[in-house]
């Protein structure tokens, strides 16, 4: 039996944060990767990282505090979460700044502030600048023999997050390439990437330098407990062979979501699904492992819900997470042919995933409808739409479009007439599109209220796309896995998308998946170092 102090299941941001902190604390650590590629969902991400009261903002003289962050979380999260998640919100806020400083000091990652406000900046504790960060490019060559094993993304990681925003890559890709071509060429020649590539290359490099062992193509199939019920190891399978890895100090489950497990996904997310934008190895292994030893699975109906363009990845139909819903000359309607939310709202995914009392979808299926000028707004959209040639429907009349989409014709016509009237007024009295600070920022200061009145008309399905479920093992503020009665399963921890995430479908910032993921990995290792000696 191979002996370790800590076994980490997964190699994404939460997993590597846990592994790095534990290893720097002097422990012998192994991180297990089910697939052939390191980095998990984090490696595919745009790598926006939301960290309040961080040292980089402080060095730039940006005012922020932990209490303001707590006030912000309390103000913008669902009202019924305040009591159940308040303790874990505070744990995140207390540990996040220390985590970021630790990673900055122990990896080659160069985090930079991103010029984006909190999406609910008007709420108590909201900030216009200073909480969003993303890494500068790093060469995959830093991780030596693993350079060719870093997971690639469907996103263009040759651009940094800020370059993507500043250059308006979605609308003007050719112009962006021409403007930045010397930097892009250098990054290509040096096998460098930004965004999720830089984040995970830097974390893996830090882990390797700290002595962490990585094992690829190794699936965790069972947790091992001693006579007292403490988790003391992991049974793994690799190349048809099984063995047990002992974990003297603890096991951290950080294996990602369950969105590629069809049975689990349809149980917790009934109704139409457009696309998935995460590694197909996210099959809920960690959630099932936790449950097998009595762990309480919670928040299973929460996820990072977004809109995705169609693409291909690893030979499969995939989703590319890009929001195209606030383009001019278009609106979003539900299956009743009615608008139900501001198309430019940061949490449009929450509206897409709204549920009835019985758990069924309230709005799905949903459709974007517009006129032909919508298609003219982005060559990027037209390129990716070509991956599913029957996706975009065209019609000469609203009635004909309604028939093609399966929508009630009169309701759709009334909705479009109402929209056109609002455009004439220059104000969205129904859902206030373009009025919030976040929406103005993403719109370049323009309120895109443009009529739908020039045929041919277009329509396309816009249902849920999932870029990471956020349900799993319920934990306390130390990332320890809990039973349903609230008791602790000794030796077992969970972090990232494998835990019942205290920030669910309603995100509080563009980086409130990765920021908490990194932090909960760090918290789990801190707990192991302090509690299990």
VOSE-710638 format. One record per residue (C-alpha): x, y, z; residue number from 1. Coordinates in Angstrom, 3 decimals, padded with zeros to 6 digits. Layout:
BEGIN
       c1       c2       c3   k
        X        Y        Z NUM
...
***
This chain:
BEGIN
       c1       c2       c3   k
  000.000  000.000  000.000   1
  001.457  003.389 -001.035   2
  001.585  005.727  001.953   3
  000.868  009.459  001.823   4
 -000.158  012.079  004.310   5
 -002.782  013.598  002.010   6
 -004.543  012.220 -001.048   7
 -006.215  014.857 -003.217   8
 -008.785  013.651 -005.737   9
 -008.619  015.971 -008.744  10
 -006.101  018.356 -010.320  11
 -008.138  021.530 -010.890  12
 -007.776  024.805 -009.011  13
 -009.296  023.613 -005.722  14
 -007.292  020.389 -005.816  15
 -003.961  022.028 -006.593  16
 -004.544  024.776 -004.031  17
 -005.091  022.084 -001.390  18
 -002.133  020.012 -002.558  19
  000.210  023.010 -002.658  20
 -000.705  024.254  000.821  21
 -000.437  020.777  002.342  22
  002.909  020.121  000.679  23
  004.319  023.484  001.727  24
  003.243  022.535  005.235  25
  005.602  019.589  005.091  26
  003.182  016.808  004.175  27
  003.601  014.071  001.576  28
  000.882  014.680 -001.012  29
 -000.451  012.915 -004.099  30
 -003.003  014.397 -006.507  31
 -005.052  011.985 -008.622  32
 -006.333  012.792 -012.112  33
 -008.959  010.529 -013.652  34
 -008.302  011.707 -017.227  35
 -005.078  011.980 -019.205  36
 -004.967  015.761 -018.739  37
 -004.058  017.960 -015.782  38
 -006.050  021.028 -014.788  39
 -009.714  020.066 -014.813  40
 -012.414  022.631 -015.550  41
 -010.143  025.400 -014.261  42
 -007.693  024.855 -017.111  43
 -010.488  025.487 -019.616  44
 -011.731  028.621 -017.880  45
 -011.333  032.312 -018.561  46
 -009.722  032.425 -015.102  47
 -011.501  035.353 -013.579  48
 -010.702  035.091 -009.878  49
 -012.857  037.057 -007.407  50
 -010.983  037.790 -004.177  51
 -012.118  040.619 -001.889  52
 -009.698  042.664  000.232  53
 -006.706  041.229 -001.633  54
 -003.108  042.414 -001.342  55
 -002.793  043.340 -005.016  56
 -005.686  045.782 -004.772  57
 -004.262  047.158 -001.540  58
 -000.910  047.791 -003.266  59
 -002.835  049.754 -005.899  60
 -004.462  051.837 -003.138  61
 -007.887  050.329 -003.768  62
 -010.018  050.495 -000.662  63
 -011.757  047.271  000.397  64
 -012.379  045.305  003.554  65
 -013.516  041.867  004.635  66
 -016.579  043.340  006.307  67
 -017.609  045.056  003.083  68
 -017.274  041.724  001.292  69
 -019.455  040.043  003.928  70
 -022.038  042.807  003.544  71
 -021.972  042.330 -000.221  72
 -022.440  038.565 -000.051  73
 -025.276  038.948  002.434  74
 -026.984  041.548  000.238  75
 -026.843  039.732 -003.099  76
 -027.153  036.026 -002.285  77
 -030.644  034.459 -002.127  78
 -032.414  035.606  001.039  79
 -032.887  032.088  002.393  80
 -029.136  031.394  002.122  81
 -028.102  033.990  004.690  82
 -028.630  031.735  007.710  83
 -027.444  028.470  006.189  84
 -024.369  029.855  004.412  85
 -023.341  032.824  006.559  86
 -020.630  030.911  008.430  87
 -019.091  029.577  005.225  88
 -019.320  032.982  003.519  89
 -017.311  034.421  006.395  90
 -014.791  031.550  006.187  91
 -014.295  032.256  002.492  92
 -013.825  035.996  003.019  93
 -011.466  035.484  005.963  94
 -009.239  033.029  004.065  95
 -009.374  034.273  000.469  96
 -006.835  037.118  000.820  97
 -004.348  034.833  002.601  98
 -004.842  032.166 -000.060  99
 -004.095  034.610 -002.880 100
 -000.949  035.873 -001.167 101
  000.186  032.301 -000.509 102
 -000.267  031.289 -004.153 103
  001.415  034.453 -005.404 104
  004.432  033.687 -003.199 105
  004.664  029.963 -003.976 106
  003.928  029.784 -007.710 107
  005.043  031.735 -010.793 108
  001.478  033.076 -011.279 109
  001.370  036.827 -011.840 110
 -002.148  037.928 -010.948 111
 -003.322  041.290 -012.292 112
 -006.401  043.316 -011.447 113
 -009.143  043.278 -014.079 114
 -011.108  046.408 -014.859 115
 -014.537  045.019 -014.024 116
 -016.970  045.979 -011.276 117
 -018.864  043.657 -009.008 118
 -022.003  042.764 -010.988 119
 -024.145  044.092 -008.126 120
 -021.948  047.093 -007.478 121
 -024.954  049.116 -006.340 122
 -025.518  046.723 -003.400 123
 -024.016  047.338  000.065 124
 -020.332  046.462 -000.001 125
 -020.147  046.378 -003.815 126
 -016.955  047.611 -005.469 127
 -016.303  049.142 -008.877 128
 -012.754  047.755 -009.037 129
 -010.246  045.607 -007.183 130
 -011.842  042.195 -006.581 131
 -011.431  040.649 -010.030 132
 -008.046  039.244 -010.990 133
 -006.602  037.017 -013.694 134
 -003.115  035.665 -014.417 135
 -000.643  036.835 -017.015 136
  000.637  034.266 -019.550 137
  002.925  031.420 -018.543 138
  004.767  028.870 -020.650 139
  003.605  025.290 -020.319 140
  007.282  024.409 -020.470 141
  007.511  025.342 -016.805 142
  005.960  021.998 -015.840 143
  008.523  019.898 -017.695 144
  007.273  016.433 -018.614 145
  003.691  017.546 -017.977 146
  003.811  020.353 -020.562 147
  002.003  018.199 -023.088 148
 -000.471  016.977 -020.463 149
 -001.972  020.352 -019.528 150
 -005.634  020.441 -020.514 151
 -006.397  022.714 -023.462 152
 -009.394  025.007 -023.694 153
 -012.041  025.903 -026.228 154
 -011.368  029.550 -025.297 155
 -008.480  031.489 -026.944 156
 -005.991  031.455 -024.077 157
 -003.384  033.175 -026.204 158
 -005.175  036.356 -025.063 159
 -005.241  037.501 -021.448 160
 -008.585  038.145 -019.791 161
 -008.055  041.911 -019.957 162
 -006.913  041.796 -023.593 163
 -010.041  039.853 -024.429 164
 -012.182  042.544 -022.815 165
 -010.250  045.532 -024.176 166
 -010.026  044.276 -027.748 167
 -013.675  043.138 -027.904 168
 -012.478  039.845 -029.319 169
 -016.023  038.544 -029.785 170
 -017.003  041.320 -032.186 171
 -013.623  042.153 -033.715 172
 -011.355  039.071 -033.724 173
 -009.311  040.073 -036.783 174
 -008.691  043.574 -035.462 175
 -007.655  042.131 -032.101 176
 -005.173  039.746 -033.689 177
 -003.651  042.479 -035.864 178
 -003.290  044.810 -032.899 179
 -001.670  042.257 -030.605 180
  000.115  040.005 -033.088 181
  003.693  040.457 -031.728 182
  002.587  039.347 -028.248 183
  000.465  036.544 -029.667 184
  003.328  035.284 -031.827 185
  005.726  035.249 -028.872 186
  003.248  033.321 -026.759 187
  002.767  030.780 -029.546 188
  006.528  030.347 -029.979 189
  007.039  029.868 -026.228 190
  004.023  027.553 -025.774 191
  002.453  030.095 -023.430 192
 -001.119  030.746 -022.471 193
 -003.044  033.077 -020.214 194
 -006.386  032.650 -018.437 195
 -006.977  029.061 -017.255 196
 -003.775  027.831 -018.902 197
 -001.663  030.245 -016.865 198
 -003.572  029.538 -013.663 199
 -003.164  025.779 -013.837 200
  000.359  025.809 -015.273 201
  001.415  027.999 -012.371 202
 -000.368  025.878 -009.770 203
  001.023  022.614 -011.143 204
  004.515  024.138 -011.230 205
  004.162  025.249 -007.610 206
  002.953  021.788 -006.617 207
  005.834  020.065 -008.391 208
  008.367  022.355 -006.736 209
  006.778  021.551 -003.355 210
  007.089  017.801 -003.950 211
  003.507  016.909 -004.875 212
  003.150  013.670 -006.846 213
  000.692  013.668 -009.757 214
 -000.853  010.502 -011.140 215
 -002.838  010.698 -014.367 216
 -005.358  008.188 -015.734 217
 -006.047  007.118 -012.148 218
 -009.626  006.955 -010.941 219
 -010.648  007.017 -007.282 220
 -013.202  004.228 -006.896 221
 -013.672  003.938 -003.118 222
 -012.780  005.568  000.176 223
 -011.088  003.448  002.824 224
 -012.169  003.783  006.469 225
 -010.719  002.416  009.677 226
 -012.733  000.704  012.395 227
 -013.716  004.062  013.888 228
 -015.079  005.318  010.554 229
 -012.224  007.697  009.831 230
 -011.274  008.018  006.160 231
 -007.704  006.758  005.930 232
 -007.173  006.103  002.245 233
 -008.429  005.836 -001.306 234
 -008.813  002.790 -003.506 235
 -007.815  003.688 -007.060 236
 -007.937  002.024 -010.446 237
 -005.408  002.550 -013.226 238
 -004.836  000.470 -016.347 239
 -007.124 -002.237 -015.029 240
 -005.280 -002.587 -011.711 241
 -006.542 -001.574 -008.295 242
 -004.517 -000.478 -005.291 243
 -004.979  001.420 -002.057 244
 -003.263  004.729 -001.324 245
 -003.166  005.471  002.384 246
 -003.841  009.003  003.611 247
 -002.554  009.412  007.146 248
 -003.766  012.990  007.571 249
 -006.725  013.253  005.230 250
 -008.412  012.906  001.844 251
 -009.578  015.962 -000.103 252
 -012.317  015.457 -002.692 253
 -011.880  018.121 -005.375 254
 -012.910  016.164 -008.437 255
 -015.280  018.688 -010.069 256
 -018.958  018.538 -010.896 257
 -021.342  015.881 -012.158 258
 -022.688  017.496 -015.318 259
 -021.503  014.674 -017.592 260
 -023.358  012.056 -015.540 261
 -026.626  011.884 -017.470 262
 -028.659  010.300 -014.684 263
 -027.508  012.763 -012.029 264
 -027.830  015.752 -014.351 265
 -031.372  014.923 -015.395 266
 -032.349  014.304 -011.774 267
 -031.208  017.723 -010.571 268
 -031.555  019.741 -013.802 269
 -034.700  018.458 -015.509 270
 -035.655  019.980 -018.826 271
 -033.771  021.122 -021.926 272
 -029.979  021.350 -021.965 273
 -028.069  022.971 -024.798 274
 -024.399  022.286 -024.142 275
 -021.736  021.436 -021.579 276
 -018.435  023.298 -021.466 277
 -016.356  021.250 -019.011 278
 -014.154  018.125 -019.176 279
 -016.198  015.007 -019.877 280
 -014.504  013.365 -016.884 281
 -016.792  015.424 -014.604 282
 -019.108  012.512 -013.873 283
 -019.808  013.000 -010.185 284
 -017.200  010.568 -008.856 285
 -016.439  012.757 -005.850 286
 -020.088  013.249 -004.970 287
 -020.676  009.499 -005.075 288
 -017.562  008.806 -003.003 289
 -018.682  011.223 -000.298 290
 -022.172  009.720 -000.216 291
 -020.745  006.209  000.044 292
 -019.350  006.971  003.496 293
 -022.405  008.885  004.726 294
 -021.624  012.352  003.420 295
 -024.656  014.617  003.024 296
 -025.066  015.787 -000.583 297
 -026.525  019.275 -000.721 298
 -027.087  022.129 -003.200 299
 -027.276  019.549 -005.958 300
 -029.591  021.795 -007.994 301
 -026.980  024.573 -008.181 302
 -024.591  025.112 -011.084 303
 -022.620  027.593 -013.101 304
 -025.337  028.135 -015.709 305
 -024.430  030.163 -018.762 306
 -024.998  030.390 -022.479 307
 -022.622  028.615 -024.825 308
 -021.896  028.677 -028.520 309
 -021.589  025.269 -030.176 310
 -018.117  023.917 -030.791 311
 -016.203  020.628 -030.854 312
 -013.720  019.394 -028.274 313
 -012.056  016.000 -027.963 314
 -014.313  014.776 -030.754 315
 -017.499  015.679 -028.865 316
 -020.236  018.265 -029.195 317
 -019.238  020.959 -026.716 318
 -020.141  024.405 -025.493 319
 -018.002  027.537 -025.700 320
 -019.010  029.873 -022.846 321
 -019.655  033.238 -024.496 322
 -022.629  035.461 -023.697 323
 -024.295  036.577 -026.918 324
 -027.669  037.506 -025.404 325
 -027.307  041.279 -025.206 326
 -026.588  041.885 -028.866 327
 -028.644  044.608 -030.607 328
 -031.815  043.725 -032.510 329
 -032.535  040.676 -030.344 330
 -034.359  039.632 -027.169 331
 -034.797  036.470 -025.119 332
 -038.210  034.844 -024.737 333
 -039.469  031.830 -022.828 334
 -041.668  029.031 -024.090 335
 -044.687  031.322 -023.739 336
 -043.167  033.805 -026.179 337
 -042.581  036.397 -023.451 338
 -039.534  038.227 -022.134 339
 -038.708  037.378 -018.523 340
 -035.370  039.013 -017.639 341
 -032.852  041.604 -018.813 342
 -030.837  039.910 -021.521 343
 -027.701  041.718 -020.311 344
 -028.080  040.723 -016.651 345
 -024.989  039.127 -015.150 346
 -026.979  036.222 -013.728 347
 -028.978  035.413 -016.847 348
 -028.171  031.764 -016.081 349
 -030.195  031.925 -012.896 350
 -033.211  033.127 -014.886 351
 -032.745  030.360 -017.446 352
 -032.659  027.842 -014.598 353
 -035.654  029.246 -012.678 354
 -037.816  026.442 -011.276 355
 -041.505  025.984 -010.558 356
 -042.614  024.737 -007.149 357
 -042.347  021.132 -008.347 358
 -038.782  021.658 -009.583 359
 -039.659  021.773 -013.281 360
 -038.231  024.571 -015.461 361
 -040.258  027.788 -015.294 362
 -039.071  029.279 -018.589 363
 -037.482  026.534 -020.676 364
 -037.301  026.059 -023.504 365
 -036.050  029.581 -024.234 366
 -035.216  031.284 -027.508 367
 -033.304  034.264 -028.749 368
 -035.331  036.046 -031.412 369
 -034.227  038.964 -033.536 370
 -033.857  040.184 -037.064 371
 -031.073  039.614 -039.576 372
 -028.964  042.430 -038.089 373
 -028.291  040.251 -035.051 374
 -026.303  037.888 -037.266 375
 -024.305  040.788 -038.688 376
 -023.029  041.899 -035.280 377
 -020.385  039.184 -034.844 378
 -018.369  037.058 -037.240 379
 -017.469  034.950 -034.189 380
 -021.107  034.020 -033.643 381
 -021.565  033.038 -037.281 382
 -018.408  030.903 -037.206 383
 -019.427  028.871 -034.174 384
 -023.069  028.671 -035.211 385
 -021.858  026.761 -038.267 386
 -021.018  023.813 -035.979 387
 -024.784  023.215 -035.672 388
 -026.226  024.260 -039.003 389
 -029.831  023.677 -037.996 390
 -029.532  025.799 -034.849 391
 -030.417  029.200 -036.301 392
 -033.904  029.385 -037.841 393
 -034.837  032.076 -040.353 394
 -038.243  033.316 -041.461 395
 -039.779  036.185 -043.420 396
 -042.496  036.866 -040.828 397
 -042.848  036.684 -037.058 398
 -045.673  034.170 -037.474 399
 -043.488  031.897 -039.582 400
 -040.616  032.189 -037.080 401
 -042.973  031.317 -034.222 402
 -044.068  028.195 -036.084 403
 -040.469  027.091 -036.654 404
 -039.607  027.587 -032.977 405
 -042.835  026.121 -031.613 406
 -043.866  029.380 -029.938 407
 -047.351  030.934 -029.702 408
 -047.455  033.342 -032.636 409
 -049.647  036.042 -031.099 410
 -047.667  036.163 -027.862 411
 -044.371  036.412 -029.752 412
 -045.704  039.141 -032.029 413
 -047.042  041.094 -029.024 414
 -043.715  040.738 -027.226 415
 -041.743  042.021 -030.195 416
 -044.138  044.925 -030.692 417
 -043.759  045.785 -027.011 418
 -039.964  045.635 -027.363 419
 -039.986  047.868 -030.411 420
 -042.061  050.394 -028.496 421
 -039.549  050.376 -025.641 422
 -036.746  050.902 -028.161 423
 -038.557  053.982 -029.489 424
 -038.713  055.334 -025.923 425
 -035.052  054.465 -025.311 426
 -035.817  052.780 -022.000 427
 -036.623  049.207 -020.993 428
 -039.473  049.779 -018.542 429
 -040.023  046.027 -018.193 430
 -036.592  044.668 -017.197 431
 -034.289  047.728 -017.231 432
 -031.840  046.322 -019.749 433
 -028.645  048.326 -019.863 434
 -029.297  050.336 -016.703 435
 -027.230  048.519 -014.059 436
 -023.529  049.446 -013.804 437
 -022.452  045.931 -014.808 438
 -024.653  045.989 -017.901 439
 -023.406  049.441 -018.911 440
 -019.822  048.234 -018.520 441
 -020.315  045.117 -020.630 442
 -022.236  047.105 -023.223 443
 -019.447  049.626 -023.613 444
 -021.679  052.298 -022.127 445
 -024.369  051.760 -024.739 446
 -027.913  050.711 -024.015 447
 -028.546  048.234 -026.800 448
 -032.253  048.761 -027.244 449
 -032.574  048.232 -030.968 450
 -035.829  047.214 -032.664 451
 -036.633  043.884 -034.276 452
 -038.325  045.056 -037.449 453
 -036.193  044.214 -040.506 454
 -036.885  040.763 -041.972 455
 -035.724  038.128 -042.370 456
 -036.154  037.261 -038.713 457
 -033.982  034.782 -036.819 458
 -034.506  032.541 -033.812 459
 -032.420  029.993 -031.949 460
 -032.733  027.885 -028.801 461
 -031.033  029.238 -025.701 462
 -031.537  026.740 -022.916 463
 -029.276  025.954 -020.009 464
 -025.654  025.354 -020.754 465
 -023.628  024.080 -017.814 466
 -020.023  024.984 -017.121 467
 -019.863  023.226 -013.778 468
 -022.408  021.912 -011.302 469
 -021.960  023.284 -007.775 470
 -023.532  020.620 -005.565 471
 -021.830  017.949 -003.546 472
 -020.717  017.056 -000.050 473
 -021.939  019.436  002.611 474
 -019.004  020.863  004.574 475
 -018.433  023.043  007.594 476
 -016.300  026.194  007.621 477
 -013.144  024.027  007.724 478
 -014.085  022.113  004.538 479
 -014.729  018.950  006.592 480
 -017.415  016.721  005.086 481
 -020.555  016.403  007.195 482
 -023.203  013.754  007.627 483
 -026.842  014.735  007.364 484
 -027.023  015.128  011.147 485
 -024.166  017.649  011.028 486
 -021.510  015.351  012.467 487
 -018.043  015.305  010.907 488
 -016.690  012.450  008.818 489
 -013.178  012.390  010.206 490
 -010.388  012.552  007.670 491
 -012.572  013.652  004.744 492
 -012.631  017.104  003.147 493
 -014.250  018.558  000.032 494
 -013.556  021.659 -002.041 495
 -014.433  023.309 -005.333 496
 -017.249  021.969 -007.451 497
 -017.302  018.689 -005.541 498
 -018.615  020.412 -002.412 499
 -022.034  021.909 -001.702 500
 -020.892  025.326 -002.791 501
 -021.861  028.284 -000.560 502
 -022.064  030.466 -003.672 503
 -024.500  028.703 -005.956 504
 -026.127  029.438 -009.283 505
 -026.416  033.121 -008.362 506
 -022.813  034.186 -008.801 507
 -021.661  037.390 -007.111 508
 -018.867  038.145 -009.555 509
 -017.295  036.844 -012.747 510
 -014.688  035.003 -010.670 511
 -016.905  033.562 -007.969 512
 -016.346  030.030 -009.118 513
 -012.547  030.065 -009.200 514
 -012.005  032.437 -006.284 515
 -013.952  030.254 -003.846 516
 -012.573  027.049 -005.399 517
 -009.008  028.124 -004.736 518
 -009.948  029.296 -001.270 519
 -011.770  026.141 -000.196 520
 -008.853  024.024 -001.362 521
 -006.590  026.200  000.784 522
 -008.995  026.000  003.744 523
 -009.073  022.194  003.562 524
 -005.282  021.982  003.696 525
 -005.085  024.513  006.532 526
 -007.544  022.379  008.490 527
 -005.532  019.219  007.835 528
 -002.330  020.923  008.977 529
 -003.909  022.241  012.171 530
 -006.339  019.499  013.155 531
 -004.903  016.114  012.218 532
 -001.409  015.903  013.644 533
***
